[in-house]
Amino acid sequence: MTTTLAPSAPLTAADRCDSCSATAYVRVVMNSGGELLFCAHHGRKNLDALKPLAARIDDESHRLDPQPTSVE
């Protein structure tokens, strides 16, 4: 059986880490139907343990990287 998950809305500043309440950048949609939100730190810390339990992992931590600026 193949399950197709609907796309998730992008994470916003209102989404908070379930471990520390910082801004969430990682969403883990569980096979059981729930979801967990993590900051980038806790997302990296828990990723290996959560992979076998996850239906999908949305990692938006790339938004933390500074944007290149042009110097003239």
Backbone bond lengths (Angstrom), bond angles and torsions (degrees), N, CA, C in turn:
res aa  C-N    CA-C-N  psi(-1)  N-CA   C-N-CA  omega(-1)  CA-C   N-CA-C  phi
1 M - - - 1.433 - - 1.523 108.57 -
2 T 1.311 117.42 133.94 1.452 123.10 178.12 1.515 109.03 -109.68
3 T 1.315 115.94 130.11 1.448 120.68 178.22 1.516 108.60 -108.48
4 T 1.321 116.82 130.17 1.450 121.44 177.06 1.517 107.92 -104.33
5 L 1.319 115.97 125.05 1.452 120.76 179.72 1.515 110.05 -95.41
6 A 1.307 115.89 137.50 1.453 120.29 176.07 1.524 108.63 -67.46
7 P 1.331 117.11 146.03 1.462 118.54 178.73 1.524 110.70 -61.33
8 S 1.300 116.17 144.59 1.458 121.21 178.04 1.513 109.49 -88.97
9 A 1.318 115.15 150.98 1.456 120.18 174.18 1.525 108.41 -69.00
10 P 1.320 118.14 149.38 1.467 119.59 177.20 1.531 110.81 -58.62
11 L 1.308 115.66 148.42 1.460 120.77 177.12 1.531 108.87 -70.99
12 T 1.329 115.92 145.61 1.462 121.17 179.83 1.525 109.54 -121.55
13 A 1.312 116.53 176.56 1.460 121.71 178.61 1.528 111.33 -63.54
14 A 1.313 117.43 -20.75 1.471 121.01 178.56 1.528 111.96 -77.00
15 D 1.333 118.44 -17.91 1.468 122.33 178.55 1.524 108.14 -80.78
16 R 1.332 116.45 126.07 1.458 121.84 -173.62 1.522 111.50 -118.55
17 C 1.324 115.49 147.83 1.459 123.15 178.33 1.528 110.11 -62.11
18 D 1.323 116.77 133.23 1.460 121.52 178.35 1.532 112.15 -71.10
19 S 1.328 118.16 -14.94 1.462 120.91 -179.87 1.524 113.11 -93.80
20 C 1.344 117.21 -39.78 1.466 118.71 -171.61 1.524 114.40 -135.48
21 S 1.304 118.56 -1.01 1.468 124.51 178.82 1.525 114.59 72.34
22 A 1.319 118.73 10.07 1.463 120.77 172.84 1.530 108.63 -72.58
23 T 1.326 117.07 170.17 1.456 120.84 177.57 1.526 109.67 -58.98
24 A 1.328 116.78 132.56 1.466 121.66 -179.01 1.521 111.00 -83.99
25 Y 1.324 115.60 135.71 1.460 122.59 175.71 1.525 111.56 -124.09
26 V 1.326 117.64 -5.38 1.468 122.19 -178.88 1.525 108.55 -130.31
27 R 1.342 115.90 127.34 1.468 122.11 175.20 1.520 107.02 -114.92
28 V 1.336 116.00 129.24 1.459 121.61 176.45 1.521 107.01 -114.37
29 V 1.327 116.16 114.13 1.461 121.64 176.06 1.524 106.27 -92.70
30 M 1.321 115.64 117.69 1.452 121.27 -173.63 1.536 111.46 -82.04
31 N 1.319 116.24 151.28 1.467 120.91 175.05 1.525 110.83 -58.69
32 S 1.327 116.61 -29.03 1.463 121.63 -178.76 1.525 112.55 -76.44
33 G 1.332 116.72 -9.44 1.459 120.33 176.12 1.507 115.34 109.98
34 G 1.314 119.14 -16.84 1.457 120.79 178.65 1.510 110.99 -83.97
35 E 1.315 115.41 179.54 1.456 119.59 175.23 1.519 109.74 -141.90
36 L 1.318 114.71 149.86 1.457 122.44 177.73 1.515 107.96 -122.16
37 L 1.329 116.42 144.11 1.456 121.91 177.27 1.520 108.43 -117.87
38 F 1.336 115.87 138.84 1.457 120.97 -179.02 1.515 110.64 -137.81
39 C 1.351 115.33 149.20 1.457 120.00 167.62 1.533 106.18 -69.15
40 A 1.316 117.43 172.57 1.465 119.99 -178.54 1.529 110.89 -61.37
41 H 1.322 117.15 -40.87 1.473 121.15 -179.20 1.527 111.69 -61.04
42 H 1.334 117.09 -52.49 1.463 119.96 -177.92 1.528 111.22 -72.24
43 G 1.315 117.91 -27.81 1.461 120.37 173.99 1.516 111.19 -61.62
44 R 1.353 116.27 -47.95 1.472 120.27 178.07 1.523 110.88 -64.31
45 K 1.325 116.60 -40.72 1.469 121.75 -177.04 1.533 111.83 -63.02
46 N 1.341 117.50 -36.97 1.468 121.79 -173.92 1.524 114.70 -103.33
47 L 1.324 117.72 -2.84 1.463 121.42 -172.04 1.531 113.49 -56.58
48 D 1.321 117.80 -48.48 1.472 119.86 -176.66 1.529 112.32 -61.88
49 A 1.328 117.14 -37.99 1.461 120.32 179.77 1.527 111.96 -72.62
50 L 1.329 117.05 -29.87 1.464 120.60 -175.96 1.528 114.10 -86.62
51 K 1.320 117.89 -23.96 1.478 120.41 -177.13 1.526 113.61 -51.03
52 P 1.341 120.01 -46.60 1.468 119.03 -178.54 1.530 113.38 -67.93
53 L 1.324 117.51 -18.59 1.463 121.80 -177.12 1.523 112.92 -99.54
54 A 1.324 116.69 -7.20 1.458 121.36 -170.99 1.525 112.61 -96.24
55 A 1.322 115.24 136.69 1.460 121.03 170.42 1.527 109.32 -81.14
56 R 1.359 115.61 -31.94 1.467 120.30 179.82 1.523 108.18 -159.85
57 I 1.324 115.46 145.87 1.454 121.94 174.16 1.520 107.63 -125.10
58 D 1.334 115.87 120.05 1.457 121.85 177.35 1.518 107.22 -103.75
59 D 1.327 116.54 111.58 1.465 121.29 -178.26 1.527 108.83 -109.90
60 E 1.322 116.16 111.22 1.468 121.75 179.41 1.528 111.17 -108.72
61 S 1.331 116.54 21.05 1.458 119.91 -177.32 1.526 112.74 -66.43
62 H 1.321 117.45 -14.48 1.472 120.08 175.48 1.532 111.26 -60.52
63 R 1.330 117.24 -21.11 1.466 120.74 178.35 1.517 112.08 -67.27
64 L 1.329 117.92 -15.80 1.460 121.78 178.73 1.520 113.08 -78.82
65 D 1.312 117.76 -20.27 1.457 121.12 -179.41 1.522 109.69 -68.07
66 P 1.338 117.35 132.73 1.460 118.77 179.06 1.532 110.89 -64.34
67 Q 1.288 114.95 142.86 1.461 120.43 178.16 1.523 108.40 -78.47
68 P 1.338 117.93 138.19 1.474 119.34 178.12 1.531 109.47 -63.80
69 T 1.295 115.07 139.96 1.451 120.09 176.69 1.512 108.96 -113.03
70 S 1.299 116.24 147.05 1.460 119.61 178.59 1.529 108.14 -94.34
71 V 1.304 113.89 135.32 1.465 120.41 179.11 1.515 106.97 -110.52
72 E 1.310 114.84 124.50 1.478 118.46 -179.12 1.493 110.67 -109.53
